[in-house]
Amino acid sequence: MKNMVRLYSLVLITLFSACSKDSLKPDFITMQVADHQQDCVGVGPQKCLLVKIDGEANWTYFYSGIEGFTYKSGFEYKLSVKREQIKNPPQDGSSLRYTLVRVIEKIKT
């Protein structure tokens, strides 16, 4: 009987330790933003930023906004951005929030 209780306790401890809140900690990324936007379709037709995150080779559509960042066409940006999980995201929205930390570079093209 004692062995059964120990086994049950071990299983519970393992389950609770696997449910870490570390996944909700923000991370900081470097984001390159292209000098123009591209037509894309999210919930409906919209304009998306083209971005490269942490030195990726290819431009990708960025459907979300970046809090604190005002985009201006004709400039290429290199940004430091905080990316964090949203605990209870809306069903039609992103589960990630992006917040500008600082503009590293702004180059007129």
The 8 nearest C-alpha neighbors of each residue, nearest first, counted from 0:
[[1, 3, 2, 4, 5, 6, 7, 8],
 [2, 0, 4, 3, 5, 6, 7, 8],
 [3, 1, 5, 0, 4, 6, 7, 8],
 [2, 4, 6, 0, 1, 5, 7, 8],
 [5, 3, 7, 1, 6, 2, 8, 0],
 [6, 4, 2, 8, 3, 7, 9, 1],
 [5, 7, 9, 3, 8, 4, 2, 10],
 [6, 8, 4, 10, 5, 9, 3, 11],
 [9, 7, 5, 11, 6, 10, 4, 12],
 [8, 10, 6, 12, 7, 11, 5, 13],
 [9, 11, 13, 7, 8, 12, 14, 6],
 [12, 10, 14, 8, 13, 9, 15, 7],
 [13, 11, 9, 15, 14, 10, 16, 8],
 [14, 12, 10, 16, 11, 15, 9, 17],
 [13, 15, 11, 17, 12, 16, 10, 18],
 [16, 14, 12, 18, 17, 13, 11, 19],
 [15, 17, 13, 18, 14, 12, 19, 11],
 [16, 18, 14, 15, 19, 13, 12, 20],
 [19, 17, 15, 16, 14, 20, 21, 13],
 [18, 20, 21, 17, 16, 22, 15, 23],
 [19, 21, 22, 23, 18, 24, 17, 16],
 [22, 20, 23, 24, 19, 25, 18, 17],
 [21, 23, 20, 24, 19, 84, 25, 83],
 [24, 22, 21, 84, 20, 25, 83, 86],
 [23, 25, 21, 22, 83, 26, 20, 84],
 [26, 24, 83, 82, 23, 81, 27, 84],
 [25, 27, 82, 81, 83, 28, 24, 80],
 [26, 28, 81, 80, 82, 25, 79, 29],
 [27, 29, 80, 79, 53, 30, 81, 26],
 [30, 28, 79, 53, 78, 52, 80, 31],
 [29, 31, 52, 78, 77, 51, 53, 28],
 [30, 32, 77, 51, 50, 76, 78, 52],
 [33, 31, 50, 76, 75, 49, 77, 30],
 [34, 32, 75, 49, 35, 50, 31, 76],
 [33, 35, 75, 74, 73, 72, 32, 108],
 [36, 34, 72, 33, 73, 37, 48, 49],
 [37, 35, 48, 47, 46, 49, 38, 34],
 [36, 38, 47, 46, 39, 48, 35, 49],
 [39, 37, 46, 45, 47, 36, 40, 44],
 [40, 38, 45, 46, 44, 47, 37, 41],
 [39, 41, 44, 43, 45, 42, 38, 46],
 [42, 40, 43, 44, 39, 45, 62, 47],
 [41, 43, 40, 44, 91, 45, 92, 62],
 [44, 42, 41, 40, 45, 39, 46, 38],
 [45, 43, 40, 39, 41, 42, 38, 46],
 [44, 46, 39, 40, 38, 43, 47, 41],
 [47, 45, 38, 37, 39, 36, 48, 44],
 [48, 46, 37, 36, 62, 61, 60, 39],
 [47, 49, 36, 61, 60, 50, 37, 32],
 [48, 50, 60, 33, 59, 58, 32, 61],
 [51, 49, 32, 58, 31, 59, 33, 48],
 [50, 52, 31, 55, 58, 30, 54, 59],
 [51, 53, 30, 54, 55, 29, 50, 31],
 [52, 54, 29, 55, 30, 28, 51, 31],
 [53, 55, 52, 51, 56, 29, 30, 31],
 [56, 54, 51, 52, 57, 53, 58, 50],
 [55, 57, 54, 58, 51, 52, 53, 59],
 [58, 56, 55, 59, 51, 50, 54, 52],
 [57, 59, 50, 51, 49, 60, 56, 55],
 [60, 58, 49, 50, 61, 57, 51, 48],
 [61, 59, 49, 47, 48, 62, 50, 58],
 [60, 62, 48, 47, 63, 49, 50, 59],
 [61, 63, 47, 60, 64, 41, 48, 46],
 [64, 62, 61, 65, 93, 97, 96, 47],
 [63, 65, 66, 62, 97, 61, 68, 96],
 [64, 66, 97, 98, 68, 99, 67, 63],
 [65, 67, 98, 68, 99, 97, 64, 96],
 [66, 68, 99, 65, 98, 69, 100, 64],
 [69, 67, 65, 66, 99, 70, 98, 64],
 [70, 68, 71, 67, 65, 66, 64, 99],
 [71, 69, 68, 72, 74, 48, 76, 32],
 [70, 72, 74, 73, 69, 34, 35, 75],
 [73, 71, 35, 34, 74, 70, 36, 75],
 [74, 72, 34, 108, 107, 35, 71, 75],
 [75, 73, 107, 34, 106, 72, 108, 105],
 [74, 76, 34, 33, 106, 32, 105, 107],
 [77, 75, 105, 32, 104, 31, 78, 74],
 [76, 78, 31, 104, 103, 30, 102, 32],
 [79, 77, 102, 30, 103, 29, 80, 101],
 [78, 80, 29, 101, 100, 28, 102, 30],
 [81, 79, 99, 100, 28, 98, 27, 78],
 [80, 82, 27, 98, 97, 26, 28, 100],
 [83, 81, 97, 26, 25, 96, 27, 80],
 [82, 84, 25, 96, 95, 26, 24, 85],
 [83, 85, 95, 23, 94, 86, 96, 25],
 [84, 86, 94, 88, 95, 87, 96, 83],
 [85, 87, 88, 84, 23, 94, 95, 83],
 [88, 86, 85, 89, 94, 90, 84, 93],
 [89, 87, 94, 85, 86, 90, 92, 93],
 [90, 88, 92, 91, 87, 93, 94, 85],
 [91, 89, 92, 88, 93, 87, 94, 42],
 [90, 92, 89, 93, 42, 88, 41, 94],
 [93, 91, 89, 90, 88, 94, 63, 95],
 [92, 94, 95, 88, 63, 91, 89, 96],
 [93, 95, 88, 85, 84, 92, 96, 86],
 [96, 94, 84, 93, 83, 85, 82, 97],
 [97, 95, 83, 82, 84, 85, 98, 94],
 [96, 98, 82, 65, 81, 66, 80, 95],
 [99, 97, 66, 81, 65, 80, 100, 67],
 [98, 100, 80, 67, 101, 68, 66, 65],
 [99, 101, 80, 79, 98, 81, 102, 78],
 [102, 100, 79, 99, 78, 103, 80, 68],
 [101, 103, 78, 104, 77, 79, 105, 100],
 [102, 104, 78, 77, 101, 79, 105, 76],
 [105, 103, 77, 76, 102, 106, 78, 75],
 [104, 106, 76, 75, 74, 77, 107, 103],
 [105, 107, 75, 74, 108, 104, 76, 73],
 [108, 106, 74, 73, 75, 105, 34, 76],
 [107, 73, 74, 106, 75, 34, 72, 105]]
